[in-house]
Amino acid sequence: MQNIWQLIIDSSPSMFAYWDREQVNVFASNAFEAWFHVEPNHLQGRHINTLLSADMYERARPHIAAALRGEAQLFERSIPQPDGSVRHALVRYQPFVQDGEVTGFLVEVTDVSMLKQVEESLREANAELAEANAKLRALANMDGLTGIPNRRFFTDALNEEIEKCLRYAQPLAMILLDIDHFKNLNDSLGHQAGDQILKRIGEILVTECRSIDIAARYGGEEFALLLPHINLEGGLTAAERLRQAIESYPWDDIPVTASFGVAGFRPGIDTERLIAEADSALYLSKERGRNRVSHAGGEFQRAS
């Protein structure tokens, strides 16, 4: 019968050993001894601290004490190997009680190294997937030509900023700008030169804006900006500064200018209304000769 139990224990995926109250080994399965690099039948009669390193024994002592009080223990351990590798084990201490007294504890060790490898591979794969998804989201929100946010990103950001305005009663200015006579520039200079103008406009906007501002390509030769914590008057001043930066830039071939429309958020208007007011102001700038800044109430008066 003893041979049958030995066969069952040795066939188990787990490894077993039994230690008495004095922490002296009474029994160890062949697999247990092999896993801990002990010669067969050489563990019996030895104290548990001869099996474990000093550090491992110190970490095990609280669990041993609890098991000898009759409290089952379950924990994980990383066990360094002679070849420098590390094995991972799920360890269970099960108190053995006779006549109401704990006489020792059964140790069950399950090698979970393969499971840990799979978990680590999954973590790495998930991290790579998350990074790839983040890059895809970033690409979906960026304009491929200018490298600044696109209309989709701008619209989402505008909705978020308006919610903040409503919640915290803070100001917000929006600017729309359109490159003057861009079709003529494209036709006379070529599409490659037109693309370079669009890129340079994007760079000027990013350079001139604050870190909390959002500059985006709204479509074609049209760009849009969000200026949090800036009212209509501040938005007009910022737009005029941008107009001058574009006009004074040392363009290679022919002068490039832009027309601006500015709108300020106020209670009672929504996203569509704010965009519509900025668009109407932009149209007013074009109607009055281009290369100027306007708002719904009229043209911005430049400082002389």
C-alpha positions in Angstrom: 0.0 0.0 0.0 2.9 2.3 0.8 4.3 1.8 -2.7 0.9 2.7 -4.2 0.8 6.0 -2.3 4.4 6.7 -3.3 3.5 6.1 -6.9 0.5 8.4 -6.6 2.6 11.1 -5.0 5.4 10.8 -7.6 2.8 10.9 -10.4 1.3 14.2 -9.2 2.2 17.5 -10.9 2.8 18.8 -7.4 5.7 17.9 -5.1 5.2 17.0 -1.5 7.2 16.9 1.8 6.2 16.6 5.4 7.9 18.4 8.3 7.3 17.8 12.0 6.9 20.5 14.7 10.7 20.7 15.0 10.8 21.5 11.3 12.6 18.3 10.6 11.7 16.4 7.4 9.8 13.2 7.8 9.0 12.5 4.1 9.8 14.0 0.7 8.6 12.9 -2.7 11.2 12.1 -5.3 10.1 15.0 -7.4 10.4 17.4 -4.4 14.0 16.3 -3.8 14.8 16.6 -7.4 13.3 20.0 -7.8 15.4 21.3 -4.8 18.5 19.5 -6.2 18.7 17.0 -3.3 20.0 13.5 -3.7 17.2 10.9 -3.5 16.4 10.0 0.1 18.8 12.5 1.5 16.3 15.0 2.9 14.8 12.9 5.6 15.9 13.9 9.1 17.2 17.3 8.0 16.0 20.6 9.3 14.2 22.8 6.8 16.8 25.5 7.0 19.3 23.1 5.4 17.1 23.0 2.3 16.4 26.7 2.0 18.9 29.6 1.7 19.1 31.9 4.7 17.0 34.5 2.9 14.4 32.0 1.8 14.2 30.6 5.3 13.7 34.0 6.8 10.8 34.7 4.4 9.3 31.2 5.1 9.5 31.5 8.9 6.2 33.5 9.3 4.4 30.9 7.1 5.9 28.0 9.0 4.9 29.6 12.4 1.4 30.1 11.1 1.1 26.5 9.8 2.3 25.2 13.2 -0.5 27.2 14.8 -3.0 25.4 12.5 -3.3 28.1 9.9 -3.0 26.9 6.3 -0.7 29.0 4.1 -0.7 29.7 0.3 1.9 31.9 -1.3 4.2 32.2 -4.3 8.0 32.0 -4.3 10.7 32.7 -6.9 13.5 30.3 -6.4 17.0 30.9 -7.9 18.6 27.9 -9.5 22.3 26.9 -9.6 22.5 27.8 -13.3 21.3 31.4 -12.7 17.7 30.8 -13.8 14.7 31.3 -11.6 11.8 28.9 -11.0 8.5 30.1 -9.8 6.4 28.0 -7.3 3.0 28.1 -5.7 3.6 26.8 -2.2 1.0 25.5 0.2 1.6 24.7 3.9 -1.2 22.4 5.3 -1.2 21.8 9.0 -1.4 18.1 10.1 -3.5 17.7 13.2 -3.7 14.7 15.5 -5.8 14.6 18.6 -6.4 18.3 18.4 -2.7 19.1 18.2 -0.6 20.3 15.2 2.1 17.7 14.8 3.6 19.1 11.6 2.7 20.4 8.2 2.6 19.1 4.7 4.3 21.2 2.0 3.0 21.1 -1.5 5.0 22.8 -4.2 3.6 23.4 -7.7 6.0 24.6 -10.4 4.3 27.5 -12.1 7.3 28.7 -14.1 5.7 27.9 -17.4 2.6 29.8 -16.4 4.7 32.8 -15.3 6.4 32.7 -18.7 3.0 32.7 -20.5 1.8 35.5 -18.2 4.9 37.5 -19.0 4.5 36.9 -22.7 0.9 38.0 -22.5 1.9 41.2 -20.6 4.5 42.0 -23.2 2.0 41.3 -26.0 -0.6 43.4 -24.3 1.9 46.2 -23.8 2.9 46.1 -27.5 -0.8 46.0 -28.5 -1.6 49.0 -26.3 1.4 50.9 -27.8 0.3 50.0 -31.3 -3.3 51.1 -30.5 -2.0 54.4 -29.1 0.0 55.0 -32.2 -3.0 54.3 -34.4 -5.2 56.6 -32.3 -2.5 59.3 -32.6 -2.3 58.8 -36.4 -6.1 58.9 -36.6 -6.1 62.3 -34.9 -3.1 63.8 -36.8 -3.0 65.5 -40.2 -0.6 63.5 -42.4 0.8 66.5 -44.2 1.4 69.1 -41.5 1.9 66.8 -38.5 -0.6 68.8 -36.4 -4.0 67.6 -35.1 -6.8 67.2 -37.7 -10.4 68.3 -37.7 -11.6 65.2 -35.9 -9.3 65.8 -33.0 -10.1 69.5 -33.0 -13.8 68.9 -32.8 -13.5 66.5 -29.9 -11.2 69.0 -28.1 -13.7 71.8 -28.7 -16.5 69.8 -27.2 -14.4 69.1 -24.1 -13.4 72.7 -23.7 -17.0 73.9 -24.0 -17.9 71.5 -21.2 -15.2 73.0 -19.1 -16.5 76.5 -19.9 -20.0 75.5 -18.7 -18.7 73.8 -15.6 -16.1 76.4 -14.5 -17.4 79.6 -16.1 -14.0 80.0 -17.9 -13.5 81.9 -21.2 -12.6 80.3 -24.5 -11.7 81.7 -27.9 -11.8 80.0 -31.3 -10.0 81.1 -34.4 -10.5 80.0 -38.0 -8.0 81.0 -40.6 -7.8 80.5 -44.4 -4.7 81.0 -46.6 -5.5 83.8 -49.0 -5.7 82.8 -52.7 -4.3 79.4 -52.0 -5.7 77.9 -55.2 -3.7 80.5 -57.2 -0.6 79.7 -55.2 -1.0 76.1 -56.0 -1.6 76.7 -59.7 1.3 79.1 -60.1 3.9 77.4 -57.8 2.8 73.7 -58.1 1.3 71.4 -55.5 4.6 70.6 -53.9 5.2 74.2 -53.1 1.6 74.4 -51.9 2.2 71.5 -49.5 5.3 73.3 -48.2 3.2 76.4 -47.5 0.6 74.3 -45.6 3.4 72.7 -43.5 5.0 76.1 -42.8 1.7 77.6 -41.7 1.3 74.6 -39.3 4.7 75.2 -37.9 4.0 79.0 -37.4 0.8 78.3 -35.5 2.4 75.8 -33.2 5.4 78.1 -32.6 3.3 81.1 -31.8 0.7 79.3 -29.6 0.8 78.5 -25.9 1.3 74.9 -24.8 -2.4 74.6 -23.8 -3.6 76.0 -27.1 -4.7 73.6 -29.9 -3.8 74.3 -33.5 -5.3 72.0 -36.1 -5.6 71.7 -39.9 -9.4 72.1 -40.3 -9.4 71.0 -44.0 -7.8 72.1 -47.2 -6.1 75.4 -46.7 -8.1 76.2 -43.5 -6.8 75.9 -40.0 -8.4 76.2 -36.6 -7.2 77.1 -33.1 -8.6 76.8 -29.6 -7.4 79.2 -26.9 -8.6 78.1 -23.5 -8.9 80.8 -20.8 -8.9 83.5 -23.5 -11.9 85.7 -24.1 -12.9 87.2 -27.5 -10.7 90.2 -27.1 -7.7 88.1 -26.3 -8.5 85.8 -29.2 -8.6 88.8 -31.6 -5.2 89.9 -30.3 -3.8 86.4 -30.7 -5.2 86.2 -34.2 -3.6 89.5 -35.2 -0.2 88.3 -33.9 -0.6 85.1 -36.0 -1.6 87.1 -39.0 1.5 89.3 -38.7 3.7 86.2 -38.2 2.4 84.6 -41.4 2.7 87.9 -43.4 6.2 88.6 -42.2 7.6 85.1 -42.7 10.3 85.1 -45.3 8.5 83.1 -48.0 10.7 81.9 -50.9 8.6 82.7 -53.9 5.6 85.1 -53.4 4.1 86.6 -50.3 1.6 84.5 -48.3 -1.1 85.9 -46.1 -4.2 84.6 -44.3 -7.6 85.8 -43.3 -8.9 85.2 -39.7 -12.3 84.8 -38.0 -12.5 84.8 -34.2 -15.4 83.8 -31.9 -15.7 83.8 -28.2 -17.7 81.3 -26.1 -20.5 82.7 -24.0 -23.3 80.9 -22.1 -26.1 79.9 -24.4 -24.1 78.8 -27.4 -23.0 75.4 -28.4 -20.2 73.9 -30.5 -22.0 74.4 -33.8 -22.9 78.0 -33.0 -19.3 78.8 -32.0 -17.9 77.3 -35.2 -20.6 79.1 -37.2 -19.7 82.5 -35.6 -16.0 82.0 -36.3 -16.7 80.9 -39.9 -18.9 84.0 -40.4 -16.2 86.2 -39.1 -13.7 84.5 -41.5 -16.0 85.2 -44.4 -16.2 88.8 -43.3 -12.4 89.1 -43.4 -12.3 87.7 -46.9 -15.2 90.0 -48.0 -13.3 93.0 -46.8 -10.1 92.4 -48.6 -8.4 89.4 -46.9 -5.3 89.4 -44.8 -7.2 90.7 -41.8 -8.9 89.6 -38.5 -12.6 89.9 -37.9 -15.2 88.8 -35.4 -19.0 88.6 -35.7 -19.3 92.2 -34.7 -16.9 93.5 -37.3 -13.2 93.9 -38.2 -10.5 93.9 -35.6 -8.9 97.3 -35.5 -5.1 97.0 -35.8 -2.9 99.1 -33.6 -1.3 101.9 -35.7 
